[in-house]
Amino acid sequence: MIRILLASALSLCCLSGALAQGYPSRPVRIVVPASAGGTVDLLTRAVAIRLADHLGQPTVIENRAGATTSIAEEYVVRQPADGYTLMMSGITLATQPFMRANLPYDPQRDLAMISLVAVSGNVIVVNPNLPAQTVPELIALAKASPRPLLYGTAAFGATGHLAAEMFNQMAGTKFSQVPYKGAAPALNDLIAGQIDMTFDNIPAAINHIRSGRIRAIAVTSPRRDRQLPDVPTISEAGLAGYELVAWFGLVAPAGTPSDIIKRLHAETVKTLRDPTVLERLEKLGFEAVGNSPAEFAAYVRAQADTLGKVIRSAGIKPQ
């Protein structure tokens, strides 16, 4: 029996090695859990072009939007663990178990981390008619207002939703969420004055800020953003210790052979060191990362701990 088990284990190891040596032999799909043209889609396409060169095979982008990324995540979880289906996922890897009722999978258990690709701060943007220029003025206005100030979000459980709830908890405000199906309609209503503010991704908001259609109050990142050097961080503007960024990384179905994960990680790091890719990401408002699979997994666990506390304190119930 022991010999049989050892032989079986050796066969599996040999099979895994053989798969990795010939990998990839056909195009690699990268699933994007959002519609084409959005922030994560633009990021994925910027990375995928050069990643294909390093892998020696085309990369095919497949958009599967809906249910705050859970449609795409569940789809990827159920794909063969052979390295030919990847996903560019983000904060929901840490938050889905807190936000979704009866989730049929566990993101951290059922997905293999490859690398954290990039991070981007969010920015508090307000309608220009809102009489608040700074974080202290926004807090004072919110506390004095006879109605809750309304903030739009790209989706229930999105980074902007949690960024606003973290702000509420630290500032003692009671901003009220208005969920949208994407960042664009939320920004459109902000410009039109239907809502008071959003905590939006900088790449989505930057052109509207520059045009003056919306006003930037502060960024959620630990450092000022290079594209908005005159806009302070929330921490330096009065809420010391505040920090929340949008982040995106490549994942694969759990069980993908370790040699394939190592190859994907190595080629991702090469891609993120490419000057043309770095320039493109910077223009989109991202900072490239490229950490190891173990570091990425640890990052997701830490984010789950931090954001889980925010979600529970805000009284947000799974939907």
C-alpha positions as CSV (number, residue, x, y, z in Angstrom):
1,M,0.0,0.0,0.0
2,I,2.8,2.4,0.9
3,R,4.6,1.7,-2.4
4,I,1.3,2.3,-4.3
5,L,0.8,5.7,-2.5
6,L,4.4,6.7,-3.1
7,A,4.1,5.8,-6.7
8,S,0.9,7.7,-7.1
9,A,2.4,10.8,-5.4
10,L,5.4,10.5,-7.7
11,S,3.2,10.2,-10.8
12,L,1.3,13.4,-9.7
13,C,4.5,15.3,-9.2
14,C,5.8,14.2,-12.6
15,L,2.4,15.2,-14.2
16,S,2.5,18.6,-12.6
17,G,6.1,19.1,-13.8
18,A,5.2,18.0,-17.3
19,L,2.3,20.4,-17.4
20,A,4.4,23.3,-16.2
21,Q,7.3,22.6,-18.7
22,G,4.9,22.8,-21.6
23,Y,2.9,25.8,-20.2
24,P,1.4,27.7,-21.8
25,S,0.7,26.0,-25.1
26,R,-2.4,28.0,-26.0
27,P,-4.0,31.4,-25.2
28,V,-4.5,32.3,-21.5
29,R,-7.8,33.8,-20.5
30,I,-7.9,36.6,-18.0
31,V,-11.4,37.1,-16.5
32,V,-12.3,40.7,-15.6
33,P,-15.1,40.9,-13.0
34,A,-16.4,44.2,-14.4
35,S,-17.6,45.7,-17.7
36,A,-15.3,46.8,-20.4
37,G,-13.9,50.3,-20.1
38,G,-13.9,50.4,-16.3
39,T,-10.9,50.8,-14.0
40,V,-10.1,47.1,-13.5
41,D,-10.7,46.4,-17.2
42,L,-8.2,49.2,-18.2
43,L,-5.7,47.9,-15.7
44,T,-6.0,44.3,-17.0
45,R,-5.6,45.3,-20.6
46,A,-2.6,47.4,-19.8
47,V,-0.9,44.4,-18.2
48,A,-2.2,41.7,-20.5
49,I,-0.5,42.9,-23.6
50,R,3.0,42.6,-22.3
51,L,2.2,39.6,-20.2
52,A,1.3,37.8,-23.4
53,D,4.8,38.6,-24.8
54,H,6.5,37.2,-21.8
55,L,4.3,34.0,-21.8
56,G,4.7,33.5,-25.6
57,Q,0.9,33.1,-26.0
58,P,-1.9,35.5,-26.5
59,T,-4.0,36.7,-23.5
60,V,-7.7,36.9,-24.0
61,I,-9.8,39.3,-21.9
62,E,-13.2,38.0,-20.8
63,N,-15.5,40.5,-19.0
64,R,-18.0,38.9,-16.6
65,A,-19.6,41.6,-14.6
66,G,-22.3,41.4,-11.9
67,A,-23.0,40.7,-8.2
68,T,-19.9,42.7,-7.0
69,T,-17.5,40.3,-8.8
70,S,-19.0,37.1,-7.3
71,I,-20.3,36.0,-10.7
72,A,-16.8,36.1,-12.1
73,E,-15.2,34.6,-9.0
74,E,-17.5,31.7,-8.9
75,Y,-16.9,31.1,-12.6
76,V,-13.1,31.0,-12.2
77,V,-13.3,28.8,-9.1
78,R,-15.1,26.2,-11.2
79,Q,-12.6,26.2,-14.1
80,P,-9.8,23.6,-14.6
81,A,-6.8,24.4,-12.4
82,D,-4.4,24.3,-15.4
83,G,-3.3,28.0,-15.6
84,Y,-5.4,28.8,-18.6
85,T,-8.0,30.8,-16.8
86,L,-6.9,33.6,-14.5
87,M,-8.7,36.6,-13.0
88,M,-7.9,40.1,-12.1
89,S,-9.6,40.4,-8.8
90,G,-9.5,42.9,-5.9
91,I,-10.9,43.9,-2.6
92,T,-13.7,41.3,-2.8
93,L,-11.2,38.6,-2.2
94,A,-11.2,39.9,1.4
95,T,-14.7,41.1,1.8
96,Q,-17.0,38.6,0.0
97,P,-17.6,36.4,3.0
98,F,-18.8,39.4,5.0
99,M,-20.9,40.9,2.2
100,R,-22.6,38.0,0.4
101,A,-25.1,35.6,2.0
102,N,-24.8,31.9,1.2
103,L,-21.6,32.4,-0.8
104,P,-20.9,29.0,-2.6
105,Y,-17.2,29.4,-2.5
106,D,-14.4,30.9,-0.3
107,P,-12.2,33.3,-2.2
108,Q,-9.1,32.6,-0.1
109,R,-9.6,28.9,-0.1
110,D,-10.7,28.3,-3.6
111,L,-8.5,30.8,-5.5
112,A,-4.7,30.6,-5.7
113,M,-2.9,34.0,-5.4
114,I,-0.3,34.9,-8.1
115,S,0.6,38.5,-7.4
116,L,-0.7,41.8,-6.2
117,V,-0.5,43.8,-9.4
118,A,-1.3,47.4,-8.5
119,V,-2.9,49.7,-6.0
120,S,-4.7,53.0,-6.3
121,G,-6.0,55.4,-3.7
122,N,-9.6,56.6,-3.8
123,V,-10.4,60.3,-3.6
124,I,-13.3,62.1,-1.9
125,V,-14.9,64.2,-4.6
126,V,-17.9,66.5,-4.0
127,N,-20.2,68.5,-6.1
128,P,-18.7,72.0,-6.5
129,N,-21.8,73.6,-5.0
130,L,-21.3,71.7,-1.7
131,P,-19.9,74.2,0.8
132,A,-16.9,72.2,2.0
133,Q,-13.3,72.6,0.8
134,T,-11.5,70.4,3.4
135,V,-12.0,67.3,5.5
136,P,-12.8,69.3,8.7
137,E,-15.3,71.4,6.8
138,L,-16.9,68.3,5.3
139,I,-17.2,66.7,8.8
140,A,-18.7,69.9,10.2
141,L,-21.2,70.2,7.3
142,A,-22.3,66.6,7.7
143,K,-22.9,67.0,11.5
144,A,-24.8,70.2,11.0
145,S,-26.9,69.1,8.0
146,P,-30.6,68.4,8.7
147,R,-30.3,65.5,6.3
148,P,-27.6,62.9,5.8
149,L,-25.1,63.8,3.1
150,L,-25.5,61.3,0.2
151,Y,-22.5,59.4,-1.2
152,G,-22.6,57.3,-4.4
153,T,-20.8,54.0,-4.8
154,A,-20.0,51.9,-7.8
155,A,-21.6,48.9,-6.1
156,F,-22.6,47.5,-2.7
157,G,-19.3,46.4,-1.0
158,A,-17.1,48.2,-3.4
159,T,-14.0,50.0,-2.2
160,G,-15.8,53.4,-2.2
161,H,-18.5,51.9,0.0
162,L,-16.1,50.7,2.6
163,A,-13.9,53.9,2.4
164,A,-17.0,56.0,3.3
165,E,-18.0,53.7,6.1
166,M,-14.5,53.8,7.5
167,F,-14.7,57.6,7.3
168,N,-18.1,57.6,9.1
169,Q,-16.6,55.5,11.9
170,M,-13.5,57.6,12.4
171,A,-15.2,61.0,12.0
172,G,-18.5,60.3,13.7
173,T,-20.5,61.3,10.6
174,K,-23.5,59.5,9.0
175,F,-23.1,59.7,5.3
176,S,-25.8,57.7,3.5
177,Q,-25.0,55.3,0.7
178,V,-26.6,55.5,-2.8
179,P,-25.4,52.4,-4.7
180,Y,-25.1,52.5,-8.5
181,K,-24.2,49.9,-11.1
182,G,-20.8,51.2,-11.8
183,A,-18.7,54.3,-11.2
184,A,-19.8,56.2,-14.3
185,P,-23.5,56.7,-13.3
186,A,-22.5,57.7,-9.8
187,L,-20.1,60.4,-11.2
188,N,-22.8,61.6,-13.6
189,D,-25.3,62.1,-10.7
190,L,-22.6,63.8,-8.6
191,I,-21.9,66.2,-11.5
192,A,-25.7,66.8,-11.8
193,G,-26.0,67.5,-8.1
194,Q,-28.2,64.4,-7.3
195,I,-25.7,63.2,-4.7
196,D,-23.2,65.1,-2.6
197,M,-20.0,63.1,-2.9
198,T,-18.3,59.8,-3.8
199,F,-15.2,58.0,-2.6
200,D,-14.1,57.1,-6.1
201,N,-11.1,55.5,-7.7
202,I,-8.7,58.2,-8.8
203,P,-8.4,56.8,-12.4
204,A,-12.2,57.1,-12.8
205,A,-12.5,60.6,-11.3
206,I,-9.2,62.4,-12.4
207,N,-10.5,63.9,-15.7
208,H,-13.6,65.3,-14.0
209,I,-11.5,66.8,-11.2
210,R,-9.2,68.5,-13.8
211,S,-12.2,69.9,-15.7
212,G,-13.6,71.4,-12.5
213,R,-16.9,69.4,-12.7
214,I,-16.2,67.9,-9.3
215,R,-13.9,69.0,-6.5
216,A,-11.4,66.8,-4.7
217,I,-11.3,67.0,-0.9
218,A,-8.7,64.3,0.1
219,V,-7.3,61.0,-1.0
220,T,-7.7,57.7,1.0
221,S,-4.1,56.5,0.5
222,P,-1.3,56.8,3.0
223,R,0.6,59.1,0.7
224,R,-0.5,61.9,-1.7
225,D,-1.1,60.8,-5.2
226,R,1.3,61.9,-7.9
227,Q,-1.6,63.0,-10.1
228,L,-3.2,65.1,-7.3
229,P,-0.1,66.5,-5.5
230,D,-2.1,69.4,-3.9
231,V,-4.8,67.2,-2.5
232,P,-4.0,66.0,1.1
233,T,-4.5,62.5,2.4
234,I,-7.4,62.0,4.8
235,S,-5.0,61.1,7.5
236,E,-3.0,64.4,7.2
237,A,-6.2,66.4,6.8
238,G,-7.5,65.4,10.2
239,L,-8.3,61.7,10.6
240,A,-4.9,60.4,11.7
241,G,-4.4,56.7,10.7
242,Y,-7.0,56.6,8.0
243,E,-5.9,54.4,5.1
244,L,-7.8,52.4,2.4
245,V,-6.7,51.8,-1.1
246,A,-8.2,50.0,-4.1
247,W,-6.0,47.0,-5.0
248,F,-6.0,44.4,-7.8
249,G,-4.2,41.1,-8.3
250,L,-4.0,38.1,-10.5
251,V,-5.5,34.8,-9.2
252,A,-6.1,31.3,-10.5
253,P,-8.3,28.4,-9.5
254,A,-7.0,26.6,-6.3
255,G,-5.0,23.5,-7.2
256,T,-3.2,25.1,-10.1
257,P,0.3,23.4,-10.1
258,S,2.9,25.4,-8.1
259,D,5.3,25.5,-11.1
260,I,2.7,27.2,-13.2
261,I,1.9,29.7,-10.4
262,K,5.7,30.4,-10.2
263,R,5.9,30.9,-13.9
264,L,2.9,33.2,-13.9
265,H,4.3,35.2,-11.0
266,A,7.7,35.6,-12.6
267,E,6.2,36.8,-15.9
268,T,3.9,39.2,-14.1
269,V,6.8,40.7,-12.2
270,K,8.7,41.1,-15.5
271,T,5.6,42.8,-17.0
272,L,5.3,45.2,-14.1
273,R,9.0,46.2,-14.5
274,D,8.5,47.1,-18.2
275,P,8.8,50.9,-18.6
276,T,5.9,51.1,-21.1
277,V,3.6,49.3,-18.7
278,L,4.7,51.4,-15.7
279,E,4.1,54.6,-17.7
280,R,0.6,53.3,-18.7
281,L,-0.3,52.3,-15.1
282,E,0.9,55.7,-13.8
283,K,-1.3,57.5,-16.3
284,L,-4.2,55.4,-15.1
285,G,-3.5,56.3,-11.5
286,F,-2.0,53.0,-10.4
287,E,1.2,52.1,-8.5
288,A,2.6,48.7,-9.7
289,V,3.4,46.1,-7.0
290,G,4.3,42.6,-8.1
291,N,4.8,40.8,-4.8
292,S,5.0,37.0,-4.3
293,P,2.1,34.6,-4.1
294,A,2.7,34.2,-0.3
295,E,2.9,37.9,0.2
296,F,-0.3,38.5,-1.8
297,A,-2.1,35.8,0.3
298,A,-0.9,37.5,3.5
299,Y,-2.1,40.9,2.2
300,V,-5.5,39.5,1.5
301,R,-5.8,38.0,5.0
302,A,-4.8,41.3,6.6
303,Q,-7.3,43.2,4.5
304,A,-10.0,40.7,5.5
305,D,-9.2,41.3,9.1
306,T,-9.3,45.1,8.8
307,L,-12.3,45.4,6.5
308,G,-14.2,42.8,8.3
309,K,-14.1,45.0,11.4
310,V,-15.3,48.0,9.3
311,I,-18.2,46.0,7.9
312,R,-19.3,44.6,11.3
313,S,-19.0,48.0,12.9
314,A,-21.1,49.6,10.2
315,G,-23.8,47.0,10.7
316,I,-23.7,46.0,7.0
317,K,-25.6,42.8,6.5
318,P,-24.8,40.2,3.8
319,Q,-27.0,40.4,0.8
